[in-house]
């Protein structure tokens, strides 16, 4: 399992950015969820008073009890309808210390004096978007420098809202997934595409891929027929991929990955599709068809996933001129592993004209399909 230092990515072990940490419905029970990302443990929950989503460092400073781990025996939980969430606060199941959404201890039930200033845990910036919970992670401790990933159709009643496919973890550094944004050559071979146009563009926090051509895996689930697909795919920061696909159904494929440990990622997949029946509001039939199309899209992604789960780390690839913009993609990715003060150093390496792999043709003119 290769790690960040093996790829020579920069100063930080984990990248700066917005990352998915859970599907929103995982918090519907108002019980805390123990999650682990970026090599550390967290307690994640939705407050009962306001519905606010809260992410705290996991361990109570008193005696290092996990605040979010499943507990069924403490009277903190038994006397509170099976949860240690009270209002928007969370209570340690061991000694009853109560922490607010800001991570500050508000109450120690057996203590009469002032609460020590050090009785606190870190509270993290989290937001809800695309049916997911997102955390802002920054090794420098800065505020977000780009918006939380979102889709323009999230509130449109004509689009099927999906659930996420929870694909588990891969013992793979996330840079191996990022390589796909520039990987022109794999589409025909592994996915059965007939690529008619392909290009890459890199700007700021976005890495963009445009492609057109028929596809042997992404086909109409009812007829088995593929149209010429047009996809505009982009990474919004280092862990959120969105692929707007037209030509069959108007849809968005969403693939999110988040570092669990250095060299290990957790992966989610979903697909938003505009009502296949053409109705202004999603019907029961649309939900069935949407689920079928998501399963088809997952089959296509599984072709990548299977290879990733078995390959050795690509630390020094032997790239050909026709392979794609791998070097620019990796330079784009490095910006998130280094101080913001060094951004221009990496910008010089990835910003520039549209990149068209040798032997193919451009997908578009000014972003419009040919």
N, C-alpha and C positions, 0 to 999 in steps of 0.2 A: 504494500500500500504506500504509494508515493505521497509526500506531503508538500506543503507550500514552498518550503525552502528548496526542495528538489527541482521545482519548476522555475526557481529564481524569479518569483513574482514581485517581491518587494519586502517592505519592512514589517508588514502585519501578517499574522497567521490567518486571520479571517477578513473577508472584504467588507468594506463600507457599503451600506445599502438597505433597502426595504426587503424583508424576507418573510415568507409565509411560515407560520408556526402551528397553525391548526385550521381546521374547517370550522366555520362559525357555529354550526349546529352541534359540535362536540361540547359546547358550553350550555346547551339548552337545559340540562338538569340542575344548573346552579350548584354543581359540585366542582371543586377545584380539579385541575388537570396538571399532572406532573409532566413536564416536557424538558427535553435536553437538546440544546443547540449551542454551537460555538464553544464546545468543550465545557459547558457549565449547565447547572440545573436551575429550573425556574418553576414557579407556581403560577398557573394561568387560571383565571376565573372571570365570570360575569357577575357583577354586583347585583344583589337582589333589590336594592333601593332604586337605582337609576338605570340598571342595565349596562352600566359602564364596564368595558373590558379592562381587566387589570393584569399586568405581568410584573411579578416581583422575583427578585433573587430568592432561591428556594428555601434557604436555611435560616431558621430563627437564630438571632445572635446570642440568645440565652444559653442553649445547650445543643445547637445545631440540629434541631428537629426539622424535617422536611415539611413545609407548610402545605404543599399541594399533593403529597402522596396519599393514596387511598387509605382511609382509616374507617373501620367499622366498629371499634370497641371503646374508644374514648367517650366519656360522657359529654365532652364538648360536642361530639357528633350525635350521640344517642339522644341528647336532650334538645337537639336543634333540627329535627326532621332529617337526620342522616347527612348533614353537611356541617362544615366548620366555617361557612360564610354567614356573616351576620350583617345585614344591610349591604353596604359596599366594602365592609371590612372582612378580614380573614383572621381566624383565631387559631393559635398553635394548639394542636390536640394534646400536647404533653403537659404544659403548665398554664395554658390559657392566656398567654400574652396576645393582645389584640393589635393588629396592624391595619392602618388605613390604606386607601388606594395609593397614597403617596409614599408608602413604605415606612411611615413613622409609627412607632408604638404609641397607642392611645390609652392602653389600660393593662395593668398587671394586677390580677384579682387579689393577691395575697400581700400586696406591697402598699404601704401607707405613704412613703416618701415620694419625692419627685422622680419622674421617670428619667433614667439616664439619657443624655443626648445621643449616645452611641446606640441606643436601642432602636435601630432602624435597619431596613433592608432596602436595597436599590429598587426603585420603581422605573420601569422602562416605557418608552413612548410606543404605544400600539394604536393601530387603526383597523377598521373593518372595511373591506372592499372585495368585490367579486366573490362573495360568499366565503371569505377567508379572513383570518386574523393575521395582521402583519406587524412586525416589530422593526423599528429603526435601529440598526446596529452600526456603531461607528467607534473604531478603536481610539479615535482622538476625542470622543465625547462631544462632537459637534451636532448642531441641528441639521435636519434633513436638507439636502441641497437639490432634491428633486421630489416631485409629488409621489404619493403612494400609488402603485400600479392600479389602474382601473380600466374599465371598458366603457365606450360611449353609449352602449345599449343596455346597461345594467338595469335601468328602471323602465325600459320599454316593454310594455305588456305583450308585444308580439314576439318576444324572444323566450325560448325555453330556458329557465334557470336550472342548471344541472347540479348534481352532487359531485364531489371529487372522488376520483379513484385514488385510494391510498396505496401507493406502490412500494412502501417500505423504504429501506435504506440500501445504498450501494457502497461498497468499499472502493470508492473511486473519488479522486479529487474533482471538484466541480469544473475545473478547466476543461476536462475531457468532454463534458456536455456542451460547454461554450463553443468548442471547436465546430459543432454542427452548424452554427450560423454561417460558416464559410465553406462548408463541405459540399461543394458542387458534385463531386464524383460519386458520392455514396447513394444519391437519390435513385439513379437508374438501376444500380446493382442490387441494393438491399430492399428498396421500396417498389421496384418495378415501374418507376416513372419513365417517361420519355421527355426529357428536359428540352424545352424549346427556347427558353430564355432564362437567364440567371444573372444576378448582380448583387453586390454588397455596397453598403454605405455605412459610415460610422460618424456619428455626431454626438458630442457630449456624453450623456449617460445612456444613449441608445445605439445599439448595433442592429442594422436593418438588412434583411435579405428579401429580395423580390424574385419570384420564380413563376414560370408558367409551363404547362404540359399535362398530358393525361397521366393517370396513376392506376396501377393494378391493384393496390390495396384499398385506397380511398375511393370507393365506388358507392353507387346508390344501393342501400341495403335491401331494397325490394327487387330491383332489376339486375343488380350485379354489373351495371354499365357505368363506365367512367366518362366524364366529360373532360374537356381541357380545363384544368384547374388553374386558378390564379391565386397565389398566396403572397401576402405581404406580412412577413414575419419579423418580429423585433424583440430583442432583449431590452426591457426597461430596467436598467441597472443590472447587477450581476446575477440575479436569481429568479427573474420573472420573465417568462417567454409568452408572447401572444402572437397568434398566427391568424390573420383575417383571410378567410378562404371563400372564394366565389367560383362559380362555374358549375357547381352541383347544388349545394345549398349555401345560402349566406350564413357563415358560421365563424366562430372564433375558437381555435384550439388554445387552451391555456395549460402550460406546463411550468410548475414552480419547483425549484429545488433550494434547499437550505443546508448549510454545513452543520453536521452533528458533531463531528470531531474533525481534526485536521486530516483530510484524506477520506472522509466519509460524508455522504449526503443523503438526505431524505427527499423523496420525490412525490409530487402530486400531479394529477392530470384531470382535465375536464374539458367539456365542449359546450359552448353556447350556440344555439342554432335558431335562426328566425323561423317562425311557425311554418313547417313544410306545407300545411294545408292552405296557406295564404291568408288565414283569418287575422283580423286586427288584434285579437287576443288569443293567447295560447289555449288550445283545447286538449282534452284527454288524449286524442289521437296524436296531436303534436308532441305530447310528452313521451308517448310510446316511440314515435319515430325519432325523436331527439335522443332518447336513450339508445336506440339501435345505432344511430349514427355515431354517438360517442363511443360505443363498443367497437365500431369499425375504425374510428380514429385511434383508439387505444391499441388495436391490432397493429396499426402502422407504427405507433410509438414503441410497441413491444419489440419490433424488429431492431430498433436502436438499443433498447434496454438489454436485450439478450447479448448483443455484442459487447456492450459496456461491461456487463457483469463478468466477462471472461477475458478481456483484453489486458495486456500489460500496460503500464503507464507510458504515454506518448510524451516523453520529455524532450527528445531531440528528433523530431519527425524528419523523414527524408522526403521533402515536398517537391512536387513537380510544378512547372509553370501553369499547368492546366488544373491543378488541384483546387485552387481558390485562395481567398485572402486570409489564410491562416495566420500569417505573421502580423497583419494589421489587426485581426480579431484579438490576438493575444496581447498586443500592445494596448488595445482599447481596454481589455480586461485588467491589465496591470494598474490602471489608474485607481482602482478600488482597493488595492493592497498597499497603497502608498499615501503619504500625507497630501492633503489638498494643495499644499504649497508647491508640490511637484507636478501638478496637473498639466501645465504647459509642456513639460518635458515629454509626457506621453502623448499629448494631443498632437504634437508635431509628427508622431509616428503613425497615427491612425486617421486623422482628419485628412480629407482630400477628395478627389473626384470619385465618381462611381467606379467600382472595381468590377470588371467583367473577366472571368477566367479565360485564358487562352483556349481557343477551340470552340467557344460557345458564342452567344450573341446577347446583347443587352435585353433585359426584360421590358424596359419602359423608356419613355421620354418624359423627363420631369415628373417621374413617379406615376405616370399613367400607362396602363397596359397597352401594348401594341396591338 
